[in-house]
Amino acid sequence: PSCKVFFAADPIKIVSAQRQYMFDEKGERYLDCINNVAHVGHCHPEVVKAAAKQMELLNTNSRFLHDNMVEYAKRLSATLPEKLSVFYFTNSGSEANDLALRLARHFRGHQDVITLDHAYHGHLTSLIEISPYKFRKGKDDKKEFVHVAPTPDTYRGKYKEDHEDPARAYADEVKKIIEEAHNSGRKIAAFIAESMQSCGGQVIPPAGYFQKVAEYVRGAGGVFIADEVQVGFGRVGKHFWSFQMHGEDFVPDIVTMGKPMGNGHPLACVVTTTEIAEAFSSSGMEYFNTYGGNPVSSAIGLAVLDVIENEDLQGNATRVGNYLIELLKKQKAKHTLIGDIRGFGLFIGIDLVKDHHKRTPATAEAQHVIYKMKESGVLLSADGPYRNVLKIKPPMCFTEEDAVFMVDQLDGILTVLEEAIGGKAGSMISDNTRYRTKRDEGLGRGWVVGIEGFVEGSSSQYCGAEISGLQGQPVGGWREVHSALDLCPVLQLPSEAHSEPLSDGTRDPKESSSRKRNGLCVDKHSLLNKRLKT
């Protein structure tokens, strides 16, 4: 039950893939706009060949000398600022971020970590503790050594693009956290952030933010950890590492990398300074990883670097990314549901809204769009605090023709959707009103509107999303849910159904039975499809 898949209400079984395309068991082809793991393209022949060649010779643990690891570290070093010169190889981004925390805490003997709201840094216990994206979905059990700073989001955050200096304002929030921690007798070990926040909704920090944060954190005896697990290896186009977008005067103390590093093979790394590495070594605790940087992994890593260079994939990310953003901005001018287009290279977010002035997240609409895009042969995902940001992070071999195809499909889906809701995104969904619906007795259908929902017990399934431990008022044995993150509401009542609030504000739980199948309610996108056909 804890395992989640893409398109849970209508999952697809992928059996093969080549470059930017994936194929299901029926031979249907999908344009992959999700996979930042198959960085240079699915099953790239050069990567496959390098893996097979090395596996025929040797694969063993990392306590033996081998040229591949040394050569790989040299190649990576050439892409990084000079002071980042010590490499620790691991198998996953989670392992890398866990090790980064250990390095940071050993450096000065401090314990506390500052993280950004909605951040996700991995699935290990140490990382769930610093990932609000995860721990706030449960009991919101924030540890006392974890401090959460506001996401530097100039579109939806505390300080928007019209603020005179949003970078300083957001950095001052970190400064305030440091001061409050010191006043409580606590000491900061590290500030950790993705160079561009992915799960948080494709957020691009304002220029100058990281420099000011690094100044405050280092002044407190802490280090700056840049998480490049999702956004490194040339994805932003102009630079090989996303943190380099923030200027030559900004160099993190520790950089973590993973996902695209092995093009799907488990390979990750932590890079740091000699000073931090020596402090870690002097603690007496050695670092050893059985598989990290093994000969096969290093051979694959080298092949990935070769392909990025030989096929000019960094340049491709710039060219195709700029072209795609241009196409999407034209769609923004056309569609009321598009509130913001942001990103660099092949890391782009489309923020869907119900109201441009209020910037109300269009959560249900985003879920509908990704399912309809799948039906059109394009794989997208939605993320962010409200699950309303369409994420575009395809393999780096994505072409201009792919960009046109993706945008054409999106245009058609948004056109039909906006016509269905009268072109007034926002007028059909209420965030704060509970509803019941009159039912068409002939069809026996019940319908729900609104961002709220109701679930039985403390843990259940609602439209395929698990809901556990959410707070609310018990209503007739049901629990009211207020989290737009976890619900998938229906966008619009069909013409034959009429909705009215109950006098006491509750909803008749008996009306749920027609929407539940083996614990799941009828998924919202199929209900909306019925609406579109009426």
PEUR-V793033 format. One record per residue. N is the residue number from 1. SS is DSSP state (hx for helix, st for strand, lp for the rest). Layout:
BEGIN
{{N;SS} {N;SS}}
END
This chain:
BEGIN
{{1;lp} {2;lp} {3;lp} {4;lp} {5;lp} {6;lp} {7;lp} {8;hx} {9;hx} {10;hx} {11;lp} {12;lp} {13;lp} {14;st} {15;st} {16;st} {17;st} {18;st} {19;st} {20;lp} {21;st} {22;st} {23;st} {24;st} {25;lp} {26;lp} {27;lp} {28;lp} {29;st} {30;st} {31;st} {32;st} {33;lp} {34;lp} {35;lp} {36;lp} {37;lp} {38;lp} {39;lp} {40;lp} {41;lp} {42;st} {43;lp} {44;lp} {45;hx} {46;hx} {47;hx} {48;hx} {49;hx} {50;hx} {51;hx} {52;hx} {53;hx} {54;hx} {55;hx} {56;hx} {57;hx} {58;lp} {59;lp} {60;lp} {61;lp} {62;lp} {63;lp} {64;lp} {65;lp} {66;lp} {67;hx} {68;hx} {69;hx} {70;hx} {71;hx} {72;hx} {73;hx} {74;hx} {75;hx} {76;hx} {77;hx} {78;lp} {79;lp} {80;lp} {81;lp} {82;lp} {83;lp} {84;lp} {85;lp} {86;st} {87;st} {88;st} {89;st} {90;st} {91;lp} {92;lp} {93;hx} {94;hx} {95;hx} {96;hx} {97;hx} {98;hx} {99;hx} {100;hx} {101;hx} {102;hx} {103;hx} {104;hx} {105;hx} {106;hx} {107;hx} {108;hx} {109;lp} {110;lp} {111;lp} {112;st} {113;st} {114;st} {115;st} {116;st} {117;lp} {118;lp} {119;lp} {120;lp} {121;lp} {122;lp} {123;lp} {124;lp} {125;hx} {126;hx} {127;hx} {128;hx} {129;lp} {130;lp} {131;lp} {132;hx} {133;hx} {134;hx} {135;hx} {136;lp} {137;lp} {138;lp} {139;lp} {140;lp} {141;lp} {142;lp} {143;lp} {144;lp} {145;lp} {146;st} {147;st} {148;st} {149;st} {150;lp} {151;lp} {152;lp} {153;lp} {154;lp} {155;lp} {156;lp} {157;lp} {158;lp} {159;lp} {160;lp} {161;lp} {162;lp} {163;lp} {164;lp} {165;lp} {166;hx} {167;hx} {168;hx} {169;hx} {170;hx} {171;hx} {172;hx} {173;hx} {174;hx} {175;hx} {176;hx} {177;hx} {178;hx} {179;hx} {180;hx} {181;hx} {182;hx} {183;hx} {184;lp} {185;lp} {186;lp} {187;lp} {188;st} {189;st} {190;st} {191;st} {192;st} {193;st} {194;st} {195;lp} {196;lp} {197;st} {198;lp} {199;lp} {200;lp} {201;lp} {202;lp} {203;st} {204;lp} {205;lp} {206;lp} {207;lp} {208;lp} {209;hx} {210;hx} {211;hx} {212;hx} {213;hx} {214;hx} {215;hx} {216;hx} {217;hx} {218;hx} {219;hx} {220;lp} {221;lp} {222;lp} {223;st} {224;st} {225;st} {226;st} {227;st} {228;lp} {229;lp} {230;lp} {231;lp} {232;lp} {233;lp} {234;lp} {235;lp} {236;lp} {237;lp} {238;lp} {239;lp} {240;lp} {241;lp} {242;hx} {243;hx} {244;hx} {245;hx} {246;hx} {247;lp} {248;lp} {249;lp} {250;lp} {251;lp} {252;lp} {253;lp} {254;st} {255;st} {256;st} {257;st} {258;lp} {259;hx} {260;hx} {261;hx} {262;hx} {263;lp} {264;lp} {265;lp} {266;lp} {267;lp} {268;st} {269;st} {270;st} {271;st} {272;st} {273;lp} {274;hx} {275;hx} {276;hx} {277;hx} {278;hx} {279;hx} {280;hx} {281;hx} {282;hx} {283;lp} {284;lp} {285;lp} {286;lp} {287;lp} {288;lp} {289;lp} {290;lp} {291;lp} {292;lp} {293;lp} {294;lp} {295;hx} {296;hx} {297;hx} {298;hx} {299;hx} {300;hx} {301;hx} {302;hx} {303;hx} {304;hx} {305;hx} {306;hx} {307;hx} {308;hx} {309;hx} {310;hx} {311;lp} {312;lp} {313;hx} {314;hx} {315;hx} {316;hx} {317;hx} {318;hx} {319;hx} {320;hx} {321;hx} {322;hx} {323;hx} {324;hx} {325;hx} {326;hx} {327;hx} {328;hx} {329;hx} {330;hx} {331;hx} {332;hx} {333;hx} {334;hx} {335;lp} {336;lp} {337;lp} {338;st} {339;st} {340;st} {341;st} {342;st} {343;st} {344;st} {345;lp} {346;lp} {347;st} {348;st} {349;st} {350;st} {351;st} {352;st} {353;st} {354;st} {355;st} {356;lp} {357;lp} {358;lp} {359;lp} {360;st} {361;st} {362;lp} {363;hx} {364;hx} {365;hx} {366;hx} {367;hx} {368;hx} {369;hx} {370;hx} {371;hx} {372;hx} {373;hx} {374;hx} {375;hx} {376;lp} {377;lp} {378;st} {379;st} {380;lp} {381;st} {382;st} {383;st} {384;lp} {385;lp} {386;lp} {387;lp} {388;lp} {389;st} {390;st} {391;st} {392;st} {393;lp} {394;lp} {395;lp} {396;lp} {397;lp} {398;lp} {399;lp} {400;hx} {401;hx} {402;hx} {403;hx} {404;hx} {405;hx} {406;hx} {407;hx} {408;hx} {409;hx} {410;hx} {411;hx} {412;hx} {413;hx} {414;hx} {415;hx} {416;hx} {417;hx} {418;hx} {419;hx} {420;hx} {421;lp} {422;lp} {423;lp} {424;lp} {425;lp} {426;lp} {427;lp} {428;lp} {429;lp} {430;lp} {431;lp} {432;lp} {433;lp} {434;lp} {435;lp} {436;st} {437;st} {438;lp} {439;lp} {440;st} {441;lp} {442;lp} {443;lp} {444;lp} {445;st} {446;lp} {447;lp} {448;lp} {449;lp} {450;lp} {451;lp} {452;lp} {453;st} {454;st} {455;st} {456;st} {457;lp} {458;lp} {459;st} {460;st} {461;st} {462;st} {463;lp} {464;lp} {465;st} {466;st} {467;st} {468;st} {469;lp} {470;lp} {471;lp} {472;lp} {473;lp} {474;st} {475;st} {476;lp} {477;lp} {478;st} {479;st} {480;st} {481;st} {482;lp} {483;lp} {484;lp} {485;lp} {486;lp} {487;lp} {488;lp} {489;lp} {490;lp} {491;lp} {492;lp} {493;lp} {494;lp} {495;lp} {496;lp} {497;lp} {498;lp} {499;st} {500;st} {501;lp} {502;lp} {503;lp} {504;lp} {505;lp} {506;lp} {507;lp} {508;lp} {509;hx} {510;hx} {511;hx} {512;hx} {513;hx} {514;hx} {515;hx} {516;st} {517;st} {518;lp} {519;lp} {520;st} {521;st} {522;lp} {523;lp} {524;hx} {525;hx} {526;hx} {527;hx} {528;hx} {529;hx} {530;hx} {531;hx} {532;hx} {533;hx} {534;lp}}
END
